[in-house]
Amino acid sequence: MPRRPSLPKDPSQRAKTLLDMATGDKSKPEATNLSAAQEFARKGGLKGGKARAVALDKETRSSIAREAAKRRWGPKRGHD
């Protein structure tokens, strides 16, 4: 899912940014440059889930998914 760009706090700059995005002049505000460490971590994060899924056998993946579903859809605690 693409991230929504952050908009400037100044109303005039925000209006210009929205107008630029609406007319297609600019798809997003200036992109920030990532450090070398951030780039390295991003590459690992992009391939991590797929590589882990390939490395696990079917039974282990199934038990992990079962436990995650149980925790997600199980009884809620602390919201009474």
Secondary structure by P-SEA (a helix, b strand, c coil): ccccccccccaaaaaaaaaaaaaccccccbbbbbcaaaaaaaaaaaaaaaaaaaaccaaaaaaaaaaaaaaacccccccc
